[in-house]
Amino acid sequence: MKIPFVALDHVVLRTNDVARLRHFYIEVLGCTLEKVQDDIGLVQLRAGDALIDLVNVAGTIGRQGGAAPGPEGHNLDHFCLRVEPFDDDAIRKGLASHGVTLGDVVQRYGAHGEGPSCYLSDPDGNTVELKGPATSPPVGGH
């Protein structure tokens, strides 16, 4: 089965200085502020139809990713591919036939709102999120 990709949903950037990146992406590139979750160290910016997530490496999410960007740490946490329709069983079986393990499906917030989501790793160890259609709208009503 070929997975029916729609688009990239969001990119997550890990940083020591969320304020600096927030300023750059909003003031320099013209993104808009979508959602702030200080309790987990996450700022979500709207970039057209997608989101750019800024993660504080000292926050709850950021600490899970290891060192800050630099020689011993990567800047990209994961990338997300939109999938429609999102058929968990078919996707799981198709990936398993290639020896790829798919994580649990849970509801996560993305560019189009809350929806089904799961993670896998590529052969180089990069984390890829597969995200289905939203089951509730995004904060900004996009």
Order of alpha helices (4+ residues) and beta strands (2+ residues): beta-alpha-beta-beta-beta-alpha-beta-alpha-beta-beta-beta
